[in-house]
Amino acid sequence: MDAEAVAAAARVLVEGGAPGELAGDVVRVLGERAAAELREDPWLLLGVGGVRVEQGDAFARGLLGGACGPGDERRARALVARVLEDAALRGHTALPPADLHAALRGHALPDPEAAVGAAVTDGQVLVFREGGDDEEEAGDEDVPLLLGLDRYAMAEESLAEGFFRLLRSFEGEPGDGDGGEPDWARAAAPTPSAAELIKAAAGSGLVVHSGGEAARAEPAALVAAARAAGLRAYAAAYTENGRRRLAAAVGEDAAVTVDGLLSGAGGPGRAADGSLDLDLLAVLDAPQLSVEEATTLVESVPDGARLVLSGDPHALWSAGAGRVFADLLAARVCPRVVSRTPDPGPIGELVSCVGEGELTAVEAPDKEVVVVPVRDPREAVHRTVQLVADSVPRAFGVEGAQVQVVTTGHGGPVGTRALNAALKERLNPGPGRFGGFDPGDRVVHVPVPGRTLPGTVTGAEPDGLRLECEQGPVLVPREDVAATVRHGWAVTGHQAAGMRWPAAVVVVPGDAGPLLTRSWVYTAFGRGERHLSVVQGADQHLTQAVAGPPAAERTTRLAAVLRELTAQG
């Protein structure tokens, strides 16, 4: 990063009353001309993560004085983009016009309709018919519309086209056996569902597979069968934690992470045309894929290859925009295999019941599941620390690092910040001399939104903080530590998705509100392999959440685009 550009941006920020420390982020977003661009349009600051609208307004007033107002077209343009980006953080790839207008009014924009119209005219925002082109005959006034930023619109269009490319380019293999199936389609399989998946993948370029934790063995069996037949087959998990569990079934050379696969750090590498050099790819934890991640992945799979997307439909959706796995299931454009392999033991029984909307007491003779009722946040924190530091390790013979706390959010009296402060004081007290961290602290590193790397602090040096993560040592640059590293004895449900530990302590706060959903409970309760403790402070709200809708709805277009392509043949 150009030091002069950062210094120039810092001067402009300070002149407008904003913290100069934001300069690095501003230059990363706006480029080396950041200082000049901010002077011309101060509301560009709203494109930097973490900057609130009122802070952007204050910065604009600091630079422009009375020359700006709430209806300034530069402000309107920035607010339209900001509202749609904020919606993307909640998973939406588009919004109905009424929702977008209401959000803009909430920021005191005088004429939201005119602002959105200008954004559409400029190409900043795209307009779509909610049900696809088939509804045009009903008359424009009767057709629901959606508004979205071009980046998400293009991702959903490209992803849908990529799915159909795989379906249409697939021709099977020369030397197929009787019935048009390759010989490996009849390979021995550990379960009937695994056999069904192997057969489906042998005959289609795109397959979706759904099931719980035990069902992960089925795509592993598919990859093993394909590799035994000489195919270049790989299995990808979303997290390193998941990859390690997968490697135990398919071998180290066949198991990769999605990030490692796309970056070239693992897997087969690239062919001459830039596509992945493989014949079959099974992607586990597919619900964790945002629409942009899924698009990049599918565009990398070569023509004629087989892609299997596998995941648990009851689990939390991606941290990024979209609901790719759910939309693909809903569109019914390719073979689907539903696992009939149940998750074992009391934890598996409990999680399965939650998935069906029921919170049921289960028999746990060996204390596999323990519920700890608490009356208030202070007791919840106290009991959580007690469980992690003493009760669970002593009862189950697991080390503290093998016990993971999961809660609903970062803030509040029982959020990750409060729990981690209490856990650090008990488990690894210290002055936090390295930006709030000490050697031995458990942390999570989030290099990009939605990507969580658990690790342990090993030290620091002038260039940054040194961590030992599951995939190896990591040096976090000094300027990125505050924004990308948190203590990690306690994490959120989204951060824990795709990972498992020998024991999990799930904290259900009484003030969780809308964060407490069936999919959150399902995901959090399933993080423990041998033991689950539930620190229950929500009383009947937990039962109501499990019985309620699986998750907050997301407005997306992928299913409609897939249906349009199906109708076009």
Buried (B, 14 or more C-beta within 10 A) or exposed (E): EEEEBBEBBBEBBBBBEBEBEBBBBBBEBBEBEBBBBBBEBBBBBBBBEEBEBEBBBBBBBBBBEEEBEEEBEBBBBBBBBBBBBEBBEEBBBBBBBEBBBEBBEEBEBEBBEEBBEBBBEEEBBBEBBBBBEEBEEEEEEEBEBBBBBEBBBBBBBBBBBBBBBBBEEBEBBEEBEEEEBBBBBBBEBBBEBBBBBBBBBBBBBBBBBBBBBBBBBBBBBBBBBBBEBEBBBBBBBBBBBBBBBBBEBBBEEBBBBBBBBBEEEBBBEBEEEEBBBBBBBBBBBBBBBBBBBBBBBBBBBBEBBBBBBBBBBBBBBBBBBBBBBBBBBBBEBBBBBBBEBBBEBBBBBBBBBBBEBEBEEBEBEEBBBBBBEBEEBEBBBBBBBBBBBEBBBEBBEBEBBBBBBBBBBBEBBBBBBBBBEBBBEBBBEBEEEBBBBBBEBBBBBBEEEBBBBBBBBBEBEEEBBBBBBBBEEBEBEBBBBEEBBBBBBBBBBBBBBBBBBBBBBBBBBBBBEEBBBBBBBBBBBBBBBBBBBBBBBBEEBBEEBBEEEBBBEBBBBBBBBBBBBBEEE
